[in-house]
């Protein structure tokens, strides 16, 4: 199964990326995902289910530890595949 995750971390800071946003970006970019799009107001990543779910777990833990007060995410099944 293949998954797509879309997420944002808060609180927002338009002047400088907060530590929790940088932590989330680091997790997603380090994961072995097939597609990653990181932006100021939303982020997406795609890959096999095991890889995406593992990245989401790490993202939640590290972003909260770095000061996130809210993390919004949506996970969609986008197809079949390995994992």
N, CA, C and O atoms as a Maestro MAE file, in Angstrom:
{
 s_m_m2io_version
 :::
 2.0.0
}

f_m_ct {
 s_m_title
 :::
 protein
 m_atom[332] {
  # First column is atom index #
  i_m_mmod_type
  r_m_x_coord
  r_m_y_coord
  r_m_z_coord
  i_m_residue_number
  s_m_chain_name
  s_m_pdb_residue_name
  s_m_pdb_atom_name
  i_m_atomic_number
  :::
  1 25 0.839 -1.177 0.000 1 A "UNK " " N  " 7
  2 3 0.000 0.000 0.000 1 A "UNK " " CA " 6
  3 2 0.890 1.249 0.000 1 A "UNK " " C  " 6
  4 15 1.905 1.310 0.694 1 A "UNK " " O  " 8
  5 25 0.482 2.231 -0.792 2 A "UNK " " N  " 7
  6 3 1.182 3.520 -0.831 2 A "UNK " " CA " 6
  7 2 0.333 4.572 -0.146 2 A "UNK " " C  " 6
  8 15 -0.893 4.579 -0.256 2 A "UNK " " O  " 8
  9 25 1.012 5.462 0.565 3 A "UNK " " N  " 7
  10 3 0.320 6.506 1.305 3 A "UNK " " CA " 6
  11 2 0.869 7.879 0.958 3 A "UNK " " C  " 6
  12 15 2.029 8.033 0.575 3 A "UNK " " O  " 8
  13 25 0.002 8.870 1.102 4 A "UNK " " N  " 7
  14 3 0.412 10.279 1.016 4 A "UNK " " CA " 6
  15 2 0.048 10.922 2.348 4 A "UNK " " C  " 6
  16 15 -1.085 10.790 2.811 4 A "UNK " " O  " 8
  17 25 0.994 11.613 2.964 5 A "UNK " " N  " 7
  18 3 0.721 12.353 4.187 5 A "UNK " " CA " 6
  19 2 0.869 13.835 3.892 5 A "UNK " " C  " 6
  20 15 1.816 14.266 3.235 5 A "UNK " " O  " 8
  21 25 -0.088 14.605 4.392 6 A "UNK " " N  " 7
  22 3 -0.036 16.066 4.321 6 A "UNK " " CA " 6
  23 2 -0.038 16.557 5.758 6 A "UNK " " C  " 6
  24 15 -0.836 16.086 6.569 6 A "UNK " " O  " 8
  25 25 0.854 17.506 6.093 7 A "UNK " " N  " 7
  26 3 0.913 17.949 7.478 7 A "UNK " " CA " 6
  27 2 1.357 19.402 7.596 7 A "UNK " " C  " 6
  28 15 2.010 19.953 6.709 7 A "UNK " " O  " 8
  29 25 0.983 19.996 8.711 8 A "UNK " " N  " 7
  30 3 1.462 21.318 9.112 8 A "UNK " " CA " 6
  31 2 1.740 21.272 10.611 8 A "UNK " " C  " 6
  32 15 1.111 20.516 11.351 8 A "UNK " " O  " 8
  33 25 2.688 22.091 11.042 9 A "UNK " " N  " 7
  34 3 2.976 22.230 12.460 9 A "UNK " " CA " 6
  35 2 2.722 23.676 12.858 9 A "UNK " " C  " 6
  36 15 2.888 24.592 12.052 9 A "UNK " " O  " 8
  37 25 2.323 23.869 14.089 10 A "UNK " " N  " 7
  38 3 2.038 25.210 14.594 10 A "UNK " " CA " 6
  39 2 2.686 25.375 15.955 10 A "UNK " " C  " 6
  40 15 2.950 24.376 16.623 10 A "UNK " " O  " 8
  41 25 2.950 26.584 16.385 11 A "UNK " " N  " 7
  42 3 2.484 27.864 15.853 11 A "UNK " " CA " 6
  43 2 3.312 28.307 14.653 11 A "UNK " " C  " 6
  44 15 4.483 27.956 14.514 11 A "UNK " " O  " 8
  45 25 2.667 29.089 13.792 12 A "UNK " " N  " 7
  46 3 3.317 29.634 12.603 12 A "UNK " " CA " 6
  47 2 4.210 30.807 12.979 12 A "UNK " " C  " 6
  48 15 3.964 31.509 13.960 12 A "UNK " " O  " 8
  49 25 5.237 31.002 12.192 13 A "UNK " " N  " 7
  50 3 6.071 32.198 12.296 13 A "UNK " " CA " 6
  51 2 6.467 32.541 10.869 13 A "UNK " " C  " 6
  52 15 7.247 31.820 10.247 13 A "UNK " " O  " 8
  53 25 5.938 33.630 10.355 14 A "UNK " " N  " 7
  54 3 6.194 33.993 8.957 14 A "UNK " " CA " 6
  55 2 7.581 34.588 8.735 14 A "UNK " " C  " 6
  56 15 8.059 34.635 7.602 14 A "UNK " " O  " 8
  57 25 8.231 35.041 9.804 15 A "UNK " " N  " 7
  58 3 9.551 35.647 9.669 15 A "UNK " " CA " 6
  59 2 10.679 34.630 9.661 15 A "UNK " " C  " 6
  60 15 11.681 34.816 8.970 15 A "UNK " " O  " 8
  61 25 10.525 33.567 10.417 16 A "UNK " " N  " 7
  62 3 11.586 32.575 10.561 16 A "UNK " " CA " 6
  63 2 10.962 31.215 10.845 16 A "UNK " " C  " 6
  64 15 10.010 31.115 11.619 16 A "UNK " " O  " 8
  65 25 11.492 30.176 10.223 17 A "UNK " " N  " 7
  66 3 10.954 28.828 10.459 17 A "UNK " " CA " 6
  67 2 11.210 28.419 11.904 17 A "UNK " " C  " 6
  68 15 12.357 28.426 12.351 17 A "UNK " " O  " 8
  69 25 10.147 28.058 12.649 18 A "UNK " " N  " 7
  70 3 10.328 27.648 14.042 18 A "UNK " " CA " 6
  71 2 11.039 26.293 14.148 18 A "UNK " " C  " 6
  72 15 11.100 25.531 13.183 18 A "UNK " " O  " 8
  73 25 11.567 26.019 15.322 19 A "UNK " " N  " 7
  74 3 12.311 24.774 15.549 19 A "UNK " " CA " 6
  75 2 11.466 23.540 15.234 19 A "UNK " " C  " 6
  76 15 11.985 22.564 14.693 19 A "UNK " " O  " 8
  77 25 10.170 23.569 15.564 20 A "UNK " " N  " 7
  78 3 9.325 22.395 15.312 20 A "UNK " " CA " 6
  79 2 9.137 22.158 13.816 20 A "UNK " " C  " 6
  80 15 9.045 21.011 13.379 20 A "UNK " " O  " 8
  81 25 9.080 23.236 13.024 21 A "UNK " " N  " 7
  82 3 8.960 23.086 11.571 21 A "UNK " " CA " 6
  83 2 10.254 22.537 10.981 21 A "UNK " " C  " 6
  84 15 10.225 21.701 10.078 21 A "UNK " " O  " 8
  85 25 11.375 23.003 11.488 22 A "UNK " " N  " 7
  86 3 12.669 22.489 11.020 22 A "UNK " " CA " 6
  87 2 12.840 21.018 11.393 22 A "UNK " " C  " 6
  88 15 13.389 20.242 10.610 22 A "UNK " " O  " 8
  89 25 12.376 20.628 12.581 23 A "UNK " " N  " 7
  90 3 12.455 19.226 12.996 23 A "UNK " " CA " 6
  91 2 11.613 18.346 12.079 23 A "UNK " " C  " 6
  92 15 12.050 17.271 11.669 23 A "UNK " " O  " 8
  93 25 10.403 18.806 11.758 24 A "UNK " " N  " 7
  94 3 9.531 18.041 10.860 24 A "UNK " " CA " 6
  95 2 10.161 17.905 9.483 24 A "UNK " " C  " 6
  96 15 10.152 16.824 8.893 24 A "UNK " " O  " 8
  97 25 10.705 18.994 8.975 25 A "UNK " " N  " 7
  98 3 11.348 18.969 7.658 25 A "UNK " " CA " 6
  99 2 12.525 18.002 7.644 25 A "UNK " " C  " 6
  100 15 12.704 17.252 6.685 25 A "UNK " " O  " 8
  101 25 13.318 18.019 8.696 26 A "UNK " " N  " 7
  102 3 14.475 17.125 8.784 26 A "UNK " " CA " 6
  103 2 14.047 15.661 8.750 26 A "UNK " " C  " 6
  104 15 14.665 14.846 8.066 26 A "UNK " " O  " 8
  105 25 12.998 15.332 9.481 27 A "UNK " " N  " 7
  106 3 12.495 13.951 9.515 27 A "UNK " " CA " 6
  107 2 12.035 13.524 8.132 27 A "UNK " " C  " 6
  108 15 12.409 12.451 7.657 27 A "UNK " " O  " 8
  109 25 11.239 14.341 7.490 28 A "UNK " " N  " 7
  110 3 10.675 13.979 6.188 28 A "UNK " " CA " 6
  111 2 11.764 13.871 5.119 28 A "UNK " " C  " 6
  112 15 11.738 12.962 4.290 28 A "UNK " " O  " 8
  113 25 12.709 14.791 5.143 29 A "UNK " " N  " 7
  114 3 13.775 14.750 4.137 29 A "UNK " " CA " 6
  115 2 14.727 13.582 4.358 29 A "UNK " " C  " 6
  116 15 15.337 13.102 3.403 29 A "UNK " " O  " 8
  117 25 14.870 13.113 5.601 30 A "UNK " " N  " 7
  118 3 15.761 11.991 5.895 30 A "UNK " " CA " 6
  119 2 15.111 10.635 5.618 30 A "UNK " " C  " 6
  120 15 15.810 9.645 5.400 30 A "UNK " " O  " 8
  121 25 13.791 10.587 5.627 31 A "UNK " " N  " 7
  122 3 13.083 9.318 5.379 31 A "UNK " " CA " 6
  123 2 13.244 8.933 3.911 31 A "UNK " " C  " 6
  124 15 13.416 9.789 3.043 31 A "UNK " " O  " 8
  125 25 13.187 7.655 3.657 32 A "UNK " " N  " 7
  126 3 13.334 7.174 2.281 32 A "UNK " " CA " 6
  127 2 11.976 7.180 1.585 32 A "UNK " " C  " 6
  128 15 11.406 6.132 1.280 32 A "UNK " " O  " 8
  129 25 11.477 8.390 1.343 33 A "UNK " " N  " 7
  130 3 10.173 8.562 0.704 33 A "UNK " " CA " 6
  131 2 10.351 8.842 -0.781 33 A "UNK " " C  " 6
  132 15 11.404 9.310 -1.213 33 A "UNK " " O  " 8
  133 25 9.317 8.552 -1.554 34 A "UNK " " N  " 7
  134 3 9.390 8.708 -3.005 34 A "UNK " " CA " 6
  135 2 9.209 10.149 -3.452 34 A "UNK " " C  " 6
  136 15 9.815 10.572 -4.436 34 A "UNK " " O  " 8
  137 25 8.395 10.895 -2.754 35 A "UNK " " N  " 7
  138 3 8.113 12.277 -3.148 35 A "UNK " " CA " 6
  139 2 7.938 13.111 -1.889 35 A "UNK " " C  " 6
  140 15 7.209 12.729 -0.974 35 A "UNK " " O  " 8
  141 25 8.613 14.252 -1.852 36 A "UNK " " N  " 7
  142 3 8.521 15.158 -0.708 36 A "UNK " " CA " 6
  143 2 8.371 16.573 -1.243 36 A "UNK " " C  " 6
  144 15 9.114 17.003 -2.126 36 A "UNK " " O  " 8
  145 25 7.398 17.287 -0.695 37 A "UNK " " N  " 7
  146 3 7.208 18.700 -1.046 37 A "UNK " " CA " 6
  147 2 7.044 19.462 0.261 37 A "UNK " " C  " 6
  148 15 6.046 19.299 0.963 37 A "UNK " " O  " 8
  149 25 8.029 20.295 0.583 38 A "UNK " " N  " 7
  150 3 8.023 21.044 1.836 38 A "UNK " " CA " 6
  151 2 7.775 22.509 1.510 38 A "UNK " " C  " 6
  152 15 8.466 23.093 0.675 38 A "UNK " " O  " 8
  153 25 6.785 23.100 2.173 39 A "UNK " " N  " 7
  154 3 6.462 24.499 1.936 39 A "UNK " " CA " 6
  155 2 6.139 25.211 3.234 39 A "UNK " " C  " 6
  156 15 6.066 24.575 4.285 39 A "UNK " " O  " 8
  157 25 5.946 26.514 3.182 40 A "UNK " " N  " 7
  158 3 5.721 27.284 4.404 40 A "UNK " " CA " 6
  159 2 4.371 27.013 5.080 40 A "UNK " " C  " 6
  160 15 4.248 27.193 6.291 40 A "UNK " " O  " 8
  161 25 3.368 26.590 4.325 41 A "UNK " " N  " 7
  162 3 2.036 26.397 4.905 41 A "UNK " " CA " 6
  163 2 1.537 24.972 4.826 41 A "UNK " " C  " 6
  164 15 0.441 24.684 5.306 41 A "UNK " " O  " 8
  165 25 2.293 24.080 4.244 42 A "UNK " " N  " 7
  166 3 1.885 22.697 4.143 42 A "UNK " " CA " 6
  167 2 2.986 21.862 3.536 42 A "UNK " " C  " 6
  168 15 3.820 22.365 2.783 42 A "UNK " " O  " 8
  169 25 2.986 20.597 3.862 43 A "UNK " " N  " 7
  170 3 4.019 19.677 3.426 43 A "UNK " " CA " 6
  171 2 3.364 18.377 3.019 43 A "UNK " " C  " 6
  172 15 2.372 17.965 3.620 43 A "UNK " " O  " 8
  173 25 3.905 17.727 2.004 44 A "UNK " " N  " 7
  174 3 3.400 16.424 1.596 44 A "UNK " " CA " 6
  175 2 4.562 15.473 1.376 44 A "UNK " " C  " 6
  176 15 5.677 15.883 1.054 44 A "UNK " " O  " 8
  177 25 4.272 14.200 1.558 45 A "UNK " " N  " 7
  178 3 5.251 13.159 1.294 45 A "UNK " " CA " 6
  179 2 4.499 11.903 0.894 45 A "UNK " " C  " 6
  180 15 3.379 11.666 1.344 45 A "UNK " " O  " 8
  181 25 5.124 11.105 0.047 46 A "UNK " " N  " 7
  182 3 4.526 9.862 -0.422 46 A "UNK " " CA " 6
  183 2 5.526 8.735 -0.330 46 A "UNK " " C  " 6
  184 15 6.735 8.942 -0.431 46 A "UNK " " O  " 8
  185 25 4.998 7.532 -0.136 47 A "UNK " " N  " 7
  186 3 5.858 6.361 -0.125 47 A "UNK " " CA " 6
  187 2 5.085 5.134 0.325 47 A "UNK " " C  " 6
  188 15 3.863 5.160 0.472 47 A "UNK " " O  " 8
  189 25 5.829 4.065 0.538 48 A "UNK " " N  " 7
  190 3 5.228 2.840 1.038 48 A "UNK " " CA " 6
  191 2 4.681 3.058 2.438 48 A "UNK " " C  " 6
  192 15 5.168 3.907 3.185 48 A "UNK " " O  " 8
  193 25 3.663 2.278 2.784 49 A "UNK " " N  " 7
  194 3 2.967 2.471 4.056 49 A "UNK " " CA " 6
  195 2 3.898 2.414 5.257 49 A "UNK " " C  " 6
  196 15 3.823 3.280 6.129 49 A "UNK " " O  " 8
  197 25 4.761 1.433 5.325 50 A "UNK " " N  " 7
  198 3 5.646 1.295 6.484 50 A "UNK " " CA " 6
  199 2 6.578 2.495 6.612 50 A "UNK " " C  " 6
  200 15 6.829 2.965 7.722 50 A "UNK " " O  " 8
  201 25 7.083 2.985 5.512 51 A "UNK " " N  " 7
  202 3 7.995 4.116 5.536 51 A "UNK " " CA " 6
  203 2 7.269 5.396 5.943 51 A "UNK " " C  " 6
  204 15 7.768 6.157 6.771 51 A "UNK " " O  " 8
  205 25 6.101 5.632 5.369 52 A "UNK " " N  " 7
  206 3 5.336 6.833 5.703 52 A "UNK " " CA " 6
  207 2 4.911 6.804 7.172 52 A "UNK " " C  " 6
  208 15 5.058 7.802 7.877 52 A "UNK " " O  " 8
  209 25 4.393 5.683 7.633 53 A "UNK " " N  " 7
  210 3 3.940 5.599 9.027 53 A "UNK " " CA " 6
  211 2 5.095 5.753 10.010 53 A "UNK " " C  " 6
  212 15 4.933 6.375 11.060 53 A "UNK " " O  " 8
  213 25 6.241 5.203 9.687 54 A "UNK " " N  " 7
  214 3 7.420 5.383 10.536 54 A "UNK " " CA " 6
  215 2 7.861 6.835 10.582 54 A "UNK " " C  " 6
  216 15 8.226 7.348 11.640 54 A "UNK " " O  " 8
  217 25 7.827 7.498 9.429 55 A "UNK " " N  " 7
  218 3 8.202 8.906 9.366 55 A "UNK " " CA " 6
  219 2 7.208 9.762 10.145 55 A "UNK " " C  " 6
  220 15 7.612 10.709 10.819 55 A "UNK " " O  " 8
  221 25 5.914 9.445 10.064 56 A "UNK " " N  " 7
  222 3 4.898 10.201 10.795 56 A "UNK " " CA " 6
  223 2 5.118 10.060 12.305 56 A "UNK " " C  " 6
  224 15 5.023 11.047 13.034 56 A "UNK " " O  " 8
  225 25 5.405 8.869 12.771 57 A "UNK " " N  " 7
  226 3 5.670 8.658 14.193 57 A "UNK " " CA " 6
  227 2 6.848 9.523 14.653 57 A "UNK " " C  " 6
  228 15 6.754 10.216 15.666 57 A "UNK " " O  " 8
  229 25 7.937 9.482 13.918 58 A "UNK " " N  " 7
  230 3 9.120 10.267 14.272 58 A "UNK " " CA " 6
  231 2 8.838 11.759 14.170 58 A "UNK " " C  " 6
  232 15 9.262 12.535 15.026 58 A "UNK " " O  " 8
  233 25 8.121 12.160 13.123 59 A "UNK " " N  " 7
  234 3 7.766 13.568 12.938 59 A "UNK " " CA " 6
  235 2 6.960 14.087 14.122 59 A "UNK " " C  " 6
  236 15 7.246 15.169 14.635 59 A "UNK " " O  " 8
  237 25 5.964 13.337 14.560 60 A "UNK " " N  " 7
  238 3 5.140 13.766 15.696 60 A "UNK " " CA " 6
  239 2 5.988 13.926 16.955 60 A "UNK " " C  " 6
  240 15 5.901 14.944 17.642 60 A "UNK " " O  " 8
  241 25 6.794 12.936 17.248 61 A "UNK " " N  " 7
  242 3 7.610 12.971 18.463 61 A "UNK " " CA " 6
  243 2 8.607 14.126 18.452 61 A "UNK " " C  " 6
  244 15 8.732 14.850 19.440 61 A "UNK " " O  " 8
  245 25 9.317 14.300 17.337 62 A "UNK " " N  " 7
  246 3 10.351 15.332 17.279 62 A "UNK " " CA " 6
  247 2 9.760 16.738 17.194 62 A "UNK " " C  " 6
  248 15 10.306 17.669 17.786 62 A "UNK " " O  " 8
  249 25 8.672 16.904 16.478 63 A "UNK " " N  " 7
  250 3 8.050 18.221 16.373 63 A "UNK " " CA " 6
  251 2 7.475 18.671 17.716 63 A "UNK " " C  " 6
  252 15 7.625 19.831 18.099 63 A "UNK " " O  " 8
  253 25 6.826 17.765 18.423 64 A "UNK " " N  " 7
  254 3 6.294 18.103 19.742 64 A "UNK " " CA " 6
  255 2 7.431 18.436 20.714 64 A "UNK " " C  " 6
  256 15 7.334 19.387 21.488 64 A "UNK " " O  " 8
  257 25 8.497 17.655 20.667 65 A "UNK " " N  " 7
  258 3 9.643 17.919 21.543 65 A "UNK " " CA " 6
  259 2 10.292 19.262 21.222 65 A "UNK " " C  " 6
  260 15 10.899 19.883 22.094 65 A "UNK " " O  " 8
  261 25 10.166 19.713 19.969 66 A "UNK " " N  " 7
  262 3 10.774 20.980 19.543 66 A "UNK " " CA " 6
  263 2 9.832 22.167 19.708 66 A "UNK " " C  " 6
  264 15 10.155 23.272 19.272 66 A "UNK " " O  " 8
  265 25 8.664 21.957 20.336 67 A "UNK " " N  " 7
  266 3 7.796 23.076 20.654 67 A "UNK " " CA " 6
  267 2 6.509 23.213 19.874 67 A "UNK " " C  " 6
  268 15 5.797 24.202 20.051 67 A "UNK " " O  " 8
  269 25 6.179 22.262 19.017 68 A "UNK " " N  " 7
  270 3 4.899 22.348 18.303 68 A "UNK " " CA " 6
  271 2 3.759 22.260 19.307 68 A "UNK " " C  " 6
  272 15 3.786 21.444 20.229 68 A "UNK " " O  " 8
  273 25 2.756 23.114 19.114 69 A "UNK " " N  " 7
  274 3 1.575 23.077 19.978 69 A "UNK " " CA " 6
  275 2 0.388 22.437 19.266 69 A "UNK " " C  " 6
  276 15 -0.626 22.111 19.883 69 A "UNK " " O  " 8
  277 25 0.535 22.267 17.965 70 A "UNK " " N  " 7
  278 3 -0.513 21.619 17.167 70 A "UNK " " CA " 6
  279 2 0.139 21.059 15.907 70 A "UNK " " C  " 6
  280 15 0.957 21.720 15.267 70 A "UNK " " O  " 8
  281 25 -0.239 19.834 15.566 71 A "UNK " " N  " 7
  282 3 0.212 19.212 14.323 71 A "UNK " " CA " 6
  283 2 -1.033 18.672 13.638 71 A "UNK " " C  " 6
  284 15 -1.738 17.826 14.188 71 A "UNK " " O  " 8
  285 25 -1.295 19.164 12.447 72 A "UNK " " N  " 7
  286 3 -2.437 18.693 11.666 72 A "UNK " " CA " 6
  287 2 -1.909 17.788 10.569 72 A "UNK " " C  " 6
  288 15 -0.963 18.138 9.863 72 A "UNK " " O  " 8
  289 25 -2.523 16.623 10.430 73 A "UNK " " N  " 7
  290 3 -2.081 15.747 9.349 73 A "UNK " " CA " 6
  291 2 -3.240 14.962 8.780 73 A "UNK " " C  " 6
  292 15 -4.250 14.699 9.432 73 A "UNK " " O  " 8
  293 25 -3.038 14.608 7.542 74 A "UNK " " N  " 7
  294 3 -4.009 13.796 6.822 74 A "UNK " " CA " 6
  295 2 -3.227 12.722 6.093 74 A "UNK " " C  " 6
  296 15 -2.200 13.009 5.479 74 A "UNK " " O  " 8
  297 25 -3.700 11.496 6.155 75 A "UNK " " N  " 7
  298 3 -3.057 10.379 5.475 75 A "UNK " " CA " 6
  299 2 -4.071 9.790 4.498 75 A "UNK " " C  " 6
  300 15 -5.206 9.484 4.863 75 A "UNK " " O  " 8
  301 25 -3.633 9.639 3.242 76 A "UNK " " N  " 7
  302 3 -4.494 9.074 2.203 76 A "UNK " " CA " 6
  303 2 -3.819 7.858 1.577 76 A "UNK " " C  " 6
  304 15 -2.608 7.854 1.358 76 A "UNK " " O  " 8
  305 25 -4.605 6.836 1.294 77 A "UNK " " N  " 7
  306 3 -4.129 5.695 0.509 77 A "UNK " " CA " 6
  307 2 -4.153 6.117 -0.943 77 A "UNK " " C  " 6
  308 15 -5.187 6.548 -1.453 77 A "UNK " " O  " 8
  309 25 -3.020 5.996 -1.614 78 A "UNK " " N  " 7
  310 3 -2.951 6.427 -3.015 78 A "UNK " " CA " 6
  311 2 -2.687 5.293 -3.984 78 A "UNK " " C  " 6
  312 15 -2.679 5.517 -5.194 78 A "UNK " " O  " 8
  313 25 -2.470 4.077 -3.491 79 A "UNK " " N  " 7
  314 3 -2.262 2.969 -4.399 79 A "UNK " " CA " 6
  315 2 -1.636 1.791 -3.694 79 A "UNK " " C  " 6
  316 15 -1.412 1.809 -2.484 79 A "UNK " " O  " 8
  317 25 -1.365 0.785 -4.464 80 A "UNK " " N  " 7
  318 3 -0.741 -0.417 -3.958 80 A "UNK " " CA " 6
  319 2 0.746 -0.362 -4.233 80 A "UNK " " C  " 6
  320 15 1.192 0.343 -5.138 80 A "UNK " " O  " 8
  321 25 1.506 -1.099 -3.459 81 A "UNK " " N  " 7
  322 3 2.953 -1.146 -3.651 81 A "UNK " " CA " 6
  323 2 3.583 -1.922 -2.527 81 A "UNK " " C  " 6
  324 15 2.888 -2.522 -1.707 81 A "UNK " " O  " 8
  325 25 4.899 -1.911 -2.485 82 A "UNK " " N  " 7
  326 3 5.637 -2.620 -1.440 82 A "UNK " " CA " 6
  327 2 5.420 -1.929 -0.104 82 A "UNK " " C  " 6
  328 15 4.997 -0.774 -0.054 82 A "UNK " " O  " 8
  329 25 5.712 -2.644 0.982 83 A "UNK " " N  " 7
  330 3 5.572 -2.179 2.373 83 A "UNK " " CA " 6
  331 2 4.149 -2.366 2.804 83 A "UNK " " C  " 6
  332 15 3.800 -2.043 3.939 83 A "UNK " " O  " 8
  :::
 }
 m_bond[331] {
  # First column is bond index #
  i_m_from
  i_m_to
  i_m_order
  :::
  1 1 2 1
  2 2 3 1
  3 3 4 2
  4 3 5 1
  5 5 6 1
  6 6 7 1
  7 7 8 2
  8 7 9 1
  9 9 10 1
  10 10 11 1
  11 11 12 2
  12 11 13 1
  13 13 14 1
  14 14 15 1
  15 15 16 2
  16 15 17 1
  17 17 18 1
  18 18 19 1
  19 19 20 2
  20 19 21 1
  21 21 22 1
  22 22 23 1
  23 23 24 2
  24 23 25 1
  25 25 26 1
  26 26 27 1
  27 27 28 2
  28 27 29 1
  29 29 30 1
  30 30 31 1
  31 31 32 2
  32 31 33 1
  33 33 34 1
  34 34 35 1
  35 35 36 2
  36 35 37 1
  37 37 38 1
  38 38 39 1
  39 39 40 2
  40 39 41 1
  41 41 42 1
  42 42 43 1
  43 43 44 2
  44 43 45 1
  45 45 46 1
  46 46 47 1
  47 47 48 2
  48 47 49 1
  49 49 50 1
  50 50 51 1
  51 51 52 2
  52 51 53 1
  53 53 54 1
  54 54 55 1
  55 55 56 2
  56 55 57 1
  57 57 58 1
  58 58 59 1
  59 59 60 2
  60 59 61 1
  61 61 62 1
  62 62 63 1
  63 63 64 2
  64 63 65 1
  65 65 66 1
  66 66 67 1
  67 67 68 2
  68 67 69 1
  69 69 70 1
  70 70 71 1
  71 71 72 2
  72 71 73 1
  73 73 74 1
  74 74 75 1
  75 75 76 2
  76 75 77 1
  77 77 78 1
  78 78 79 1
  79 79 80 2
  80 79 81 1
  81 81 82 1
  82 82 83 1
  83 83 84 2
  84 83 85 1
  85 85 86 1
  86 86 87 1
  87 87 88 2
  88 87 89 1
  89 89 90 1
  90 90 91 1
  91 91 92 2
  92 91 93 1
  93 93 94 1
  94 94 95 1
  95 95 96 2
  96 95 97 1
  97 97 98 1
  98 98 99 1
  99 99 100 2
  100 99 101 1
  101 101 102 1
  102 102 103 1
  103 103 104 2
  104 103 105 1
  105 105 106 1
  106 106 107 1
  107 107 108 2
  108 107 109 1
  109 109 110 1
  110 110 111 1
  111 111 112 2
  112 111 113 1
  113 113 114 1
  114 114 115 1
  115 115 116 2
  116 115 117 1
  117 117 118 1
  118 118 119 1
  119 119 120 2
  120 119 121 1
  121 121 122 1
  122 122 123 1
  123 123 124 2
  124 123 125 1
  125 125 126 1
  126 126 127 1
  127 127 128 2
  128 127 129 1
  129 129 130 1
  130 130 131 1
  131 131 132 2
  132 131 133 1
  133 133 134 1
  134 134 135 1
  135 135 136 2
  136 135 137 1
  137 137 138 1
  138 138 139 1
  139 139 140 2
  140 139 141 1
  141 141 142 1
  142 142 143 1
  143 143 144 2
  144 143 145 1
  145 145 146 1
  146 146 147 1
  147 147 148 2
  148 147 149 1
  149 149 150 1
  150 150 151 1
  151 151 152 2
  152 151 153 1
  153 153 154 1
  154 154 155 1
  155 155 156 2
  156 155 157 1
  157 157 158 1
  158 158 159 1
  159 159 160 2
  160 159 161 1
  161 161 162 1
  162 162 163 1
  163 163 164 2
  164 163 165 1
  165 165 166 1
  166 166 167 1
  167 167 168 2
  168 167 169 1
  169 169 170 1
  170 170 171 1
  171 171 172 2
  172 171 173 1
  173 173 174 1
  174 174 175 1
  175 175 176 2
  176 175 177 1
  177 177 178 1
  178 178 179 1
  179 179 180 2
  180 179 181 1
  181 181 182 1
  182 182 183 1
  183 183 184 2
  184 183 185 1
  185 185 186 1
  186 186 187 1
  187 187 188 2
  188 187 189 1
  189 189 190 1
  190 190 191 1
  191 191 192 2
  192 191 193 1
  193 193 194 1
  194 194 195 1
  195 195 196 2
  196 195 197 1
  197 197 198 1
  198 198 199 1
  199 199 200 2
  200 199 201 1
  201 201 202 1
  202 202 203 1
  203 203 204 2
  204 203 205 1
  205 205 206 1
  206 206 207 1
  207 207 208 2
  208 207 209 1
  209 209 210 1
  210 210 211 1
  211 211 212 2
  212 211 213 1
  213 213 214 1
  214 214 215 1
  215 215 216 2
  216 215 217 1
  217 217 218 1
  218 218 219 1
  219 219 220 2
  220 219 221 1
  221 221 222 1
  222 222 223 1
  223 223 224 2
  224 223 225 1
  225 225 226 1
  226 226 227 1
  227 227 228 2
  228 227 229 1
  229 229 230 1
  230 230 231 1
  231 231 232 2
  232 231 233 1
  233 233 234 1
  234 234 235 1
  235 235 236 2
  236 235 237 1
  237 237 238 1
  238 238 239 1
  239 239 240 2
  240 239 241 1
  241 241 242 1
  242 242 243 1
  243 243 244 2
  244 243 245 1
  245 245 246 1
  246 246 247 1
  247 247 248 2
  248 247 249 1
  249 249 250 1
  250 250 251 1
  251 251 252 2
  252 251 253 1
  253 253 254 1
  254 254 255 1
  255 255 256 2
  256 255 257 1
  257 257 258 1
  258 258 259 1
  259 259 260 2
  260 259 261 1
  261 261 262 1
  262 262 263 1
  263 263 264 2
  264 263 265 1
  265 265 266 1
  266 266 267 1
  267 267 268 2
  268 267 269 1
  269 269 270 1
  270 270 271 1
  271 271 272 2
  272 271 273 1
  273 273 274 1
  274 274 275 1
  275 275 276 2
  276 275 277 1
  277 277 278 1
  278 278 279 1
  279 279 280 2
  280 279 281 1
  281 281 282 1
  282 282 283 1
  283 283 284 2
  284 283 285 1
  285 285 286 1
  286 286 287 1
  287 287 288 2
  288 287 289 1
  289 289 290 1
  290 290 291 1
  291 291 292 2
  292 291 293 1
  293 293 294 1
  294 294 295 1
  295 295 296 2
  296 295 297 1
  297 297 298 1
  298 298 299 1
  299 299 300 2
  300 299 301 1
  301 301 302 1
  302 302 303 1
  303 303 304 2
  304 303 305 1
  305 305 306 1
  306 306 307 1
  307 307 308 2
  308 307 309 1
  309 309 310 1
  310 310 311 1
  311 311 312 2
  312 311 313 1
  313 313 314 1
  314 314 315 1
  315 315 316 2
  316 315 317 1
  317 317 318 1
  318 318 319 1
  319 319 320 2
  320 319 321 1
  321 321 322 1
  322 322 323 1
  323 323 324 2
  324 323 325 1
  325 325 326 1
  326 326 327 1
  327 327 328 2
  328 327 329 1
  329 329 330 1
  330 330 331 1
  331 331 332 2
  :::
 }
}
